[in-house]
Amino acid sequence: MLWGRYASRASEARYPQLWQGRVFAACPSVQGPAGLNVYDTTGGGKHGTLVNMSAASDWLRSNGTYALNFAGTRKVTHTRPIISGTQGFTLSVWVYLTGTTGYRTVCGNYGSGNSTGVQITIWQATGGVPANAPTVYYGSTAINATTGAAANVWNHVAATRSGNAVTIFLNGVQVGSGTNTGSVGASRNWTLGQDTDSTAEPMIGYIDDHAVYNRPLTAGEIRLLATRRGIAYEARRDIVGGTSGFSAYWARRQNQIIGGGV
């Protein structure tokens, strides 16, 4: 198993900056099918359980790798708080919308009557908001994007908080911003595909490569995450150069060299 894959040593990943401050991550395309389990790949033990989902059919292949399929009452519940208080943060997730209308809950710990949760949703076209626009619900505040996500393709959505500023990114481009002075409560489970405490407004489509950071990522880091699902898990290739233009690389697995090339 590659060290970078589960961040036992982030320095062994090709992009170690994408592990700095990462406090939770669930990546079906890297993990692969594991029954009703979704593992926290940061080593923090915030593992999840598939609820109202089928281990046989809701791990599905999309664009050659696995993702989780959501609709109806399906969700994944992670039973430990992930972020709380007024800290800066980043939420990063890949989504593939197969339902193109309605309000689609993607990830977070927001729920009915919850004034201290945070959540990424894909919102219906209403109130001047474009169809499939990512929205950050943060307590009683809704911060909307100005651009909608396309259906039936993979989209990367990210949200950051720095101070009181909240920013939304779609496919690596900033598409929304607002302010919020509240805090994130630590009493609710982190959930994928549903509101934390209900089965209303479900995600319809696929979710992959979800990560939470305890810092606001830079715009460049978010653009990098948006280039490919699972990019943070790519193993490092060390480059050696010579005076005559010769170059070589090797790949590591733990402390062993497992391959090379020129």
N, C-alpha and C positions, 0 to 999 in steps of 0.2 A: 504494500500500500504506500503510495506516495505521501511523504510527510506533509506537503502543501495541501493535500486533499482534505485532511481534517485538522490542519493548522496546529499540529503538535509542535512544529517549529516553523513559524511563518516565514523565516528567512529562507527556507527551502522552496517557497513558492516563487513563481516567476515575477509576480507583482506583490511584494510584501506589504506595500502601502495599503492594499485592499484588505489586509487583515488587521491593521492598526485600529483599535477601538471597536472591533467587531465583537458584539456581546451575544449575538444569536444569529444562527444561519440554518436554513433548511433548504436543501438543494436536491430535489428528486432526480434530476438528470445526472447528478454525480453519484448519489446514493444508490439508485436503482431500486426495484421493488423490494419491500421488506415487510410484507404482510400488512398489518394495521399500524405499523410504527413509522414515524418520521423522526430522524435523529438530528439533534443539534450538533452541527459539525465543528463548533468552536471549542468543544470540550467542556462547556458550561453545564451540561446535563439537563438542558431545558427541552427534553424530548417531547414529541407530540404523538397523539393517538388519532387515527382516522375514526370519525364518528358518522354513522349512517352511510358508510362507504364500503365498497367491495374491494377486497384485496386482489381479487381476480381481474376486475374490469376497470377500476378507477386509477390504477397505475397504467397509463397509456403512453405509447410512443408518439412523439410529435417532432418532426424535423430530425428524425434519427435518434433522439434521446427521450428519456422518460419525463413525464410531468404528471401532476395530479389533476383529475377531472372532477369539477364541481358543478352541482345543480341541485335544486330542491333543498333538502335539509342536510346535505353533505357539508362537513366541515372537518378541520383538524384543530384540536385543542392542545395547547402547550400550557401545562398547569402551573408554571411559575411566572411571576412578574419579570419583565425584561428591561423596561426603562421606567423611571419614575421621577417625580419632582420637576424642576425647571431646567434640567440639564439640556445641553445641546444634543441633537440626535440626527440620525439619518435612517429613513426607511427605504429599502430598495427591493423591488420585486419585478418579476417578469410575468405578464398576463397575456392570455390569448382569449379574446371574447368570441364566444359562439352565439350568445344572446345579445342582440343589439339594442334592446330597449329596456328601460327600467333602471333601477338603482342597484348596483352590483358591489357588494362588500368584498374587499380583497384581503385586508390584513389589519390587525390592531387589537386594542383592548377596550374599544368603545362599545357601549350598549345602551339599551333603553333607559332614559333618565340619568345617564352617566355624564356628569359635568366635568369629569377629569380624565376622560379617556382620549386616545388618539387613534385615528383610523384612516386608511386610504380606501376610497371607493371609486367606482366608475359610475358617473351620474348620468341620468337621462337628460335629453335636451329639454330644459325648462328654465324659465326666468332669465333667458338670454345666454345660458350656458350651452356650449356646443354639445352635440350628441357624443356620448362616450368620453366626456371630459373627466380626467382625474380630479378628485376633490379630496382635500384633507379635512376631516372633521376633528376638531380639537376642542373638547368641551362643548360649549354652545356656539362656537365659531366655525363657519364653513368657509374654506379658502378654495376657490375654484380655479381651474386651468382655463386658458383661453383657446386651447386646441384640443380636439377630441382624438382618442385612440382609434385606429382602424380596426375593424372586425376581421376575424379569420386570418390574422397574422399575429406574430409575437410582437409585443410592445414592452419596453422597459419604462417603469414608472418609479420615480424617487421623490422623496420629500425630506427637507432638512429644516432644522430649527437652529438658529444662531442668535443668542439673546432672545428678543421677542419677535424676530423676523422668521417667517415660515416661507419656504420657497418650494415650488413644485417643478419637476423636470419630466419631460416625456421624450423618450428616445435620445437622451443626452442633451436636450435643449430646454432652457428655462421657459415655462409656459404659464406660470402663475406665481403670485406672491401675496403676502398679507402679514398681519401682526397678531400676536396672541400673548397675553401676559399670564396665562394660567399655568397649571402644573399637571403632570400626568400622574394619575393615581396608580398605586401598586397593588390594589386589592382584587383586580380582575385578571382572569386568564388571558393569554395571548391566543388569538384565534385566526385561522385562515378560512375564508370562504363564507363567513357569517358574522353578524353581530355577536359579540361575546356571550350575551345572555338571552339570545332569541334565535329563531330560525327564519326571521323575516329578511327580505331583501338580499337573497343569496347571490353569490357569484355564479354566473353561468359561463363556463369555459374552463381554461386550464391555468394553473399557477406553477411557477418554477422559480428557483434561485432567489429565495427571499432572505434578506439579511437586515439586521438592525445594528446600528453603531451608536456608541455613546458620545459621538462628536459629529458636527456637521462636516460632511465630506466637501472637498473643493469641487468646483465645476469640472475640472479636468478628471478627477477621480470618478465622478458620475458618468462622464462621457466614456471612460474606459469600461466601467461596468455595463454600459449600454451597447458595447460592441458585440457581446456574445454571452449567451447564457452560460454560467459556470466559469467565467474567465478567472475569477479569483482562485480557482482550484488548479490552475495550470501549473505544472511542475517547471522549475527553473531549468534553463539550459545555460550552462556556463560557457562563455565564449573566450577562446584563446587566440590571440593574433600573433603573426610572425612578421619579420622584416620584409619578407618577399611577397607579402600579401596572403600567405597561407592562414587559414583559420580552421578551427575545429571546435566541436562542442561535445559535452558529455551530459548525460542525464543521471540523476541520483535517485536511488530508492534507499531511504534511511542513510546509512553511511557507505553504501556500496555503489560503485559505478555500474550501471546496467546497460549502457549503450553509448554510442558515440558516432561521429561522422565528420566529414569535411565538406 
